[in-house]
Amino acid sequence: MAQNGRHLLQIEGLHPPEIASLLDLAESYVLLNRSGKTQRDLLRGRTLINLFFEDSTRTRTSFELAGKRLGADVINMAVSNSSVNKGETLLDTAATLNAMNCDLLVVRHAQSGAPNLLAQKVDAAVINAGDGTHEHPTQALLDALTIMRRRGRLEGLTVAICGDVLHSRVARSNIHLLTTMGSRVRVIGPPTLIPVDAERLGVEVFHDMREGLRDVDIVMALRLQRERMSSGLVPSAREFFRFYGLDAEKLAFAKPDALVMHPGPMNRGVEIDSAVADDPVRSVIKEQVEMGVAVRMAVLDTLARSNRR
Amino acid sequence: MPHTSPTDLLLTNVRLLDPASGLDQPGSLLVRDGHIVDLGTAIGRPDGVVTLDGDNAVLCPGLVDMRAELGEPGAEYRETIASAAQAAAAGGITTLAALPNTTPAIDDPALVRLLRARGEETGTLTILPYGAVTRGCHGTDLAELGLLREAGAVAFTDGSHAIASSRMMRLALSYARGFGARIVQHPEDPELAAGGAATQGELATRLGLPGIPTAAEAILVARDIALARLTGGAVHFAHVSTADALTLIRRAKADGMAVSCDTAPPYFDLNETAIGDFRTYAKLSPPLRPDADRRAVCEALADGTIDAVASDHQPRDADDKRLPFAQASAGGTGLVTLLAVTLAQVHGNGLPLAQAIGLMTYRPARLLGSDAGTLARGAVADLCLFHPERAWQVEAGALPGKAQNTPFDGRALEGRVIGTWKAGVRVFGG
């Protein structure tokens, strides 16, 4: 794997075979998980620390479950009871964790690049579980696995990523992964929520959602944080929903069998309408969560193998 | 208001002037069911048609005024929509873009619909509402531009309040671009202008009035051009009045940017000396300028840098103006005098008539995305018939409409509206 094979810090820079082999391995874990069997010997004796400087329920739980299913000793460190609140710097934390001989370090941090900094200072394999507005690589992998299982391929598909692209690490990781694997990617949102020079990432930019959704295979809605309204990037939730909320009327512009995805947690009635989110045929939002565990097992497995001491 | 049901009308013996199409020739124009059905030299006289001999006067599209403040809602003591419509008809204006800094501000889709409906109720005037850029025009929270646009807002502005914050202007330009809408700026740095009553310089110094430097305009124009370049948004500068600002706009246009501007008659017809002995009717915002700036505005009208001439109508009542100069409210009426004062540039300064009329018809209409302002076959018969040489004198107190605070009081003018038609119905003259 990239980043010298030791860590998973970002999707950008990964090569298609690396992504494909992770997805293949994850696929085998989906089958294993569904069969009810476990592989508790794979990471036996290994220590996985979930180091979350930002609140998270689903990602932390997903990593915890993935680690436990592979037999690792899993420790959760939340920011609220860590020494970070007592003034310790990120690098002091890293030194402390290093002294504990941690094998796998899963990090979420509000600052872009924090996992990269940690990776330089610890012996453990660092897995980025979301850093600022930079990347969220396991989310992109689980999204890709969800699509692969439904469509059998990524190449040639058109994927629309809708909403707050500017602040979304999910969007960035997905853009890198999908364009690397040969999908066509569109981003849709008001100009205030589309990053400057987005086109340079290899995507097409749309400000009219109907136009942007025309004939796409996959629609990904992104979470819109409340603070985007208070900071004035969007005037109101009702206006955002009117023009950029994924509802049946706008979804009708996509292909008739287009899949609906959302990284969660959802703001119903803001970026997505309940009728669309809960559509039993089109929505694969719950499936994404299931794929999350399998993808994280594959990532832990792969990194543990390449870091075997 | 003279209201008659639309009947067939033939205007004969007129000089047909339609700057949008380049038409300028003697002829006739036939109106049926409120629309122009034919125009030119070889028009027959259908049965039952009412004929009006134009006596060689100029027949042009009803004027489109892209900037006017209305007293409604909130300042009905200054002017109502009905009285503004009366003044507009007398000035040959059939379409008017209304500023949103009323009370309440036009920052809600329902208010946009209300203004459009109130215009239709007059039967004489189409009101094109501007939407507020920020809630309450307070400059802090972005208004619901998308919903306002859907309701019929033609562009966005905070009216006579400048959008002061660079961040807010950036957001507005960027966000409005997603809806294909223009941001109209009152180009005056509010911090430099705070407390000012006249343009900073010798005159203000002699009168002892707090001054506003002309740089206050250039600074905001320069900033907003940079922000338009950054965001790809479209910016329009209202009532531009200084040479420096016009130089910046001219250069931005040459660079191919989506930048446009208008000015108002006081800024090419009057200079700062009009405030004379503390005449508060000549207290405007932006303030009247030194003559060098006035001449620069005339040049920019001639060379096309300025896209439109707007009335910049701002009704005030006597009590708003009967105060010491610095305390008096700024603003002047302009609906009745828009055409004639602009024609002074034709008579005295060599501005071609068709170009002058274009600045008050199709050019502002296009900026606002309106199809008004042309004499095309099939177009709604909004018409203005005027005699370009007929002389009259502006007299505050005797103007049509309620507001009388004209900065042109006593000005002798050539060019008078003889008749105005809204959708084929005569709403002024006759």
Chai-1 contact restraints between the chains, C-beta under 6 A:
chainA,res_idxA,chainB,res_idxB,connection_type,confidence,min_distance_angstrom,max_distance_angstrom,comment,restraint_id
A,P190,B,Y175,contact,1.0,0.0,6.0,A-B,restraint_1
A,P190,B,G178,contact,1.0,0.0,6.0,A-B,restraint_2
A,P191,B,S174,contact,1.0,0.0,6.0,A-B,restraint_3
A,P191,B,R177,contact,1.0,0.0,6.0,A-B,restraint_4
A,P191,B,G178,contact,1.0,0.0,6.0,A-B,restraint_5
A,T192,B,L171,contact,1.0,0.0,6.0,A-B,restraint_6
A,T192,B,S174,contact,1.0,0.0,6.0,A-B,restraint_7
A,T192,B,Y175,contact,1.0,0.0,6.0,A-B,restraint_8
A,H207,B,G178,contact,1.0,0.0,6.0,A-B,restraint_9
A,G232,B,D141,contact,1.0,0.0,6.0,A-B,restraint_10
A,G232,B,L142,contact,1.0,0.0,6.0,A-B,restraint_11
A,G232,B,L171,contact,1.0,0.0,6.0,A-B,restraint_12
A,P235,B,L142,contact,1.0,0.0,6.0,A-B,restraint_13
A,P235,B,A143,contact,1.0,0.0,6.0,A-B,restraint_14
A,P235,B,E144,contact,1.0,0.0,6.0,A-B,restraint_15
A,S236,B,E144,contact,1.0,0.0,6.0,A-B,restraint_16
A,E239,B,E144,contact,1.0,0.0,6.0,A-B,restraint_17
A,E239,B,G146,contact,1.0,0.0,6.0,A-B,restraint_18
A,E239,B,L147,contact,1.0,0.0,6.0,A-B,restraint_19
A,F243,B,G146,contact,1.0,0.0,6.0,A-B,restraint_20
